C-alpha cells in the first residue's frame, strides 16, 4: 500500500478529511522549501503537494504563474526538487509528497530515470497536468512499479467516459478541480461540487480531493463536508508572494493559515457524526 493510500485509509477510519496544501518548490527561494514543507506538516497537512516550476504553466492562474517565475529565477530544477524531498525525508518518513507539474521537465529527464530518482528521493505521487489519460498507460505502469501513484485531475466538464478512463489509470486520490477556469478562481458552488463527486464515485473507490477556490477555513470546511479531502494552493502561495521580502515569517504564517483550516475541517466532520 502506498504512503498516500495508507494515510487516506487511516483518515477515513477516523472519519476525518485530508488536508492537502500546495506550494511551488523553490518559491520564494530553493533554500526555504524544506522549511515550508515542515511548517505545512506542523499546521496539519496530511499530504504535501509540491509544484514543479515550469515556464509555461497554462492551467495555473496568475498567483501560481508568478510563483513559478520566482522559483525559476533561482534556477529551481526537477533534480533540485528531488533533492528537497530527500532532505525533507530525513526528518519525516510518513507524510506523503506529491509532485505536481507538467510533462516537459519529466520528459527531459526521461520517464524511467525520473521514476527511479523520485522513488529514491521518497516521492509518493506524481500529478502531470498535461498528461492525457489516453497517453498515460506507460507512465502509470512505470510509476506503479516503483510504488508511486499517478494522480489525475477531473473537472466539472469531465464526461463519464473520461472519468472511467481516469479511474482505470489513477492511484492515490483523484484531484477534482471544483471550478471551471484556472487555479485560484473564486465562486465555489458546493452543491455542484457534491453532485459531480457523486457522479465520479460511481466509477471509482479512490478518495476524492477537491482543489481550486479553497481560500480559508470556512470554504475548506464546506468542501470537506462533501469530499474526502481539500487541496489548498493559491491561498498559501499568495501569502508567499506577499511576504517574499521577509521570508523568515513565512513558516509561521503558513502553519497558522493551515491550522485554522485543519481545525475547521475536524470540527465540521465531528459535528456531522
C-alpha positions in Angstrom: 0.0 0.0 0.0 1.4 3.4 -0.9 2.0 6.0 1.7 -0.8 8.0 0.2 -3.3 5.2 0.4 -2.2 4.4 4.0 -2.7 8.0 5.1 -6.1 8.3 3.4 -7.4 5.0 4.7 -6.4 6.0 8.2 -8.2 9.3 7.9 -11.3 7.6 6.6 -11.3 5.2 9.6 -11.1 8.3 11.9 -13.8 10.0 9.9 -11.5 12.9 9.2 -10.8 14.7 5.9 -7.4 15.1 4.2 -5.8 18.5 4.2 -3.5 18.8 1.2 -1.6 22.0 0.9 0.3 23.0 -2.3 3.3 25.2 -2.6 5.7 25.8 -5.6 9.1 24.3 -4.9 11.8 27.0 -5.0 9.4 29.8 -4.1 10.4 32.3 -2.7 13.9 30.6 -2.7 15.1 27.0 -3.0 16.7 27.2 0.4 13.3 27.8 2.0 11.2 25.0 0.5 12.0 22.2 3.0 11.4 24.6 5.9 8.0 25.5 4.4 7.1 21.8 3.9 7.8 21.2 7.6 5.7 24.1 8.6 2.8 22.8 6.5 3.1 19.4 8.3 3.1 21.2 11.7 -0.1 23.1 10.5 -1.9 19.8 10.0 -1.1 18.8 6.4 -1.8 15.1 5.7 -0.2 15.2 2.2 2.0 17.9 0.7 1.8 18.8 -3.0 5.0 20.3 -4.3 4.7 22.3 -7.6 7.5 21.7 -10.1 8.0 25.2 -11.6 7.6 25.4 -15.4 8.0 28.3 -17.7 4.5 27.9 -19.3 2.1 26.6 -16.6 -1.1 27.1 -18.7 -3.5 25.5 -16.2 -2.4 27.9 -13.4 -3.8 31.3 -12.6 -1.6 34.4 -12.1 -0.7 33.6 -8.4 0.9 30.3 -9.2 2.4 31.5 -12.5 4.2 34.2 -10.5 5.4 31.6 -8.0 6.9 29.6 -10.9 8.7 32.7 -12.1 10.1 33.4 -8.7 11.3 29.8 -8.4 12.8 29.8 -11.9 14.7 33.0 -11.3 16.8 30.9 -8.8 17.1 28.1 -11.4 14.9 25.6 -9.5 15.1 22.3 -11.4 13.4 19.0 -11.1 16.6 17.3 -9.9 16.9 20.0 -7.2 13.4 19.4 -6.1 14.0 15.7 -5.7 16.9 16.7 -3.5 14.5 18.8 -1.4 12.2 15.8 -1.0 15.2 13.7 0.1 16.1 16.3 2.6 12.5 16.5 3.9 12.5 12.7 4.3 15.5 12.8 6.7 13.1 14.0 9.4 9.7 12.9 8.1 9.2 9.3 6.9 5.4 9.4 6.9 3.9 12.5 5.2 3.2 11.7 1.5 4.7 14.0 -1.0 3.1 14.6 -4.4 5.0 16.3 -7.2 2.6 18.4 -9.4 3.8 19.8 -12.7 4.0 19.5 -16.4 5.3 16.8 -18.8 8.2 18.8 -20.2 10.7 18.5 -17.2 9.9 14.8 -16.8 10.4 14.0 -20.5 13.6 16.0 -20.3 15.0 13.7 -17.6 13.3 10.6 -19.2 10.5 8.7 -17.6 12.5 5.8 -16.2 15.3 7.9 -14.8 12.8 10.3 -13.3 10.8 7.4 -11.8 13.9 5.9 -10.2 15.1 9.2 -8.8 11.6 10.1 -7.5 11.3 6.7 -5.7 14.7 7.0 -4.3 14.0 10.6 -3.0 10.8 9.4 -1.3 8.1 10.8 -3.7 4.7 9.1 -3.3 2.6 10.6 -6.1 3.0 12.4 -9.4 0.4 14.6 -11.0 1.2 15.7 -14.5 -1.3 18.4 -15.5 -0.8 18.0 -19.3 -0.6 14.2 -19.4 -3.6 13.0 -21.3 -5.2 9.8 -19.8 -5.1 8.2 -23.3 -1.3 8.5 -23.2 -0.8 7.7 -19.6 -0.6 3.8 -19.5 3.2 3.8 -19.8 3.6 6.4 -17.1 1.1 4.6 -14.8 3.0 1.3 -15.3 6.5 2.7 -14.7 5.5 4.7 -11.6 3.3 2.0 -10.1 6.2 -0.5 -10.4 8.1 1.8 -8.1 5.2 2.3 -5.6 4.4 5.8 -6.9 0.8 6.8 -7.5 -0.2 8.6 -10.7 -2.8 11.2 -9.8 -5.2 12.8 -12.2 -7.3 15.9 -12.4 -11.0 15.8 -13.1 -13.1 18.9 -13.9 -16.8 19.9 -13.8 -16.8 19.3 -17.5 -15.3 15.8 -17.4 -17.7 13.4 -19.2 -18.5 9.9 -17.9 -16.1 8.1 -20.3 -13.2 10.3 -19.3 -13.9 9.7 -15.6 -14.0 6.0 -16.4 -10.7 6.2 -18.3 -9.0 8.2 -15.5 -10.3 5.8 -12.8 -8.6 2.9 -14.7 -5.2 4.5 -14.6 -5.2 6.6 -11.4 -3.8 5.9 -8.0 -3.7 7.6 -4.6 -6.6 10.1 -4.9 -8.4 12.0 -7.6 -8.0 15.7 -7.7 -11.3 17.3 -8.6 -11.0 20.9 -9.9 -14.0 22.5 -8.4 -14.4 25.4 -10.8 -14.1 26.0 -14.5 -11.1 28.1 -15.1 -7.5 28.4 -13.8 -6.3 27.8 -10.2 -7.2 30.5 -7.7 -10.6 31.3 -9.2 -13.4 32.3 -7.0 -17.1 31.3 -6.8 -17.3 27.9 -5.3 -20.7 26.2 -5.5 -20.5 23.3 -3.0 -23.8 21.9 -4.2 -22.5 21.5 -7.7 -19.2 20.0 -6.4 -21.2 17.5 -4.3 -23.3 16.4 -7.3 -20.2 15.9 -9.5 -18.4 13.9 -6.8 -21.4 11.6 -6.5 -21.1 11.0 -10.3 -17.4 10.3 -10.0 -17.9 7.9 -7.1 -19.9 5.6 -9.5 -16.7 4.9 -11.3 -14.0 4.7 -8.6 -13.4 3.9 -4.9 -10.4 6.3 -4.8 -10.7 9.2 -2.3 -11.8 12.4 -4.0 -9.9 15.6 -3.0 -11.2 19.0 -4.1 -9.0 21.9 -5.1 -9.2 25.3 -6.7 -11.2 28.0 -4.9 -10.5 27.0 -1.3 -9.3 30.2 0.3 -9.9 29.9 4.1 -11.2 27.8 7.0 -14.8 28.3 6.1 -14.5 27.2 2.4 -12.3 24.3 3.5 -15.0 23.1 5.9 -17.8 23.4 3.4 -15.9 21.4 0.8 -14.7 18.9 3.4 -18.4 18.1 4.1 -18.8 16.6 0.5 -15.3 15.4 -0.3 -12.6 13.2 1.2 -10.0 16.0 1.2 -9.4 19.6 0.4 -6.4 20.9 -1.6 -5.3 24.5 -0.8 -2.8 26.2 -3.1 -3.3 29.8 -4.2 -4.2 31.0 -0.7 -0.8 29.8 0.6 1.2 30.8 -2.5 -0.5 34.3 -2.2 1.0 34.6 1.3 4.4 33.7 0.0 4.1 36.3 -2.7 3.0 38.9 -0.1 5.9 38.2 2.3 8.7 37.2 -0.1 10.8 40.1 1.1 10.7 38.8 4.7 10.8 35.0 4.2 11.6 34.3 7.8 7.9 35.0 8.7 6.6 32.5 6.2 6.8 29.2 8.0 4.7 30.6 10.9 2.2 32.3 8.6 1.6 29.1 6.5 1.4 26.9 9.6 -1.2 29.2 11.2 -3.3 29.5 8.0 -3.3 25.8 7.6 -4.0 25.2 11.3 -7.2 27.2 11.0 -8.3 25.0 8.1 -7.4 21.9 10.0 -9.5 22.9 13.0 -12.4 23.9 10.8 -12.3 20.6 8.8 -12.1 18.5 12.0 -14.9 20.4 13.7 -17.0 20.1 10.6 -16.6 16.3 10.3 -17.2 15.7 14.0 -20.4 17.8 14.0 -21.7 15.6 11.2 -21.3 12.4 13.2 
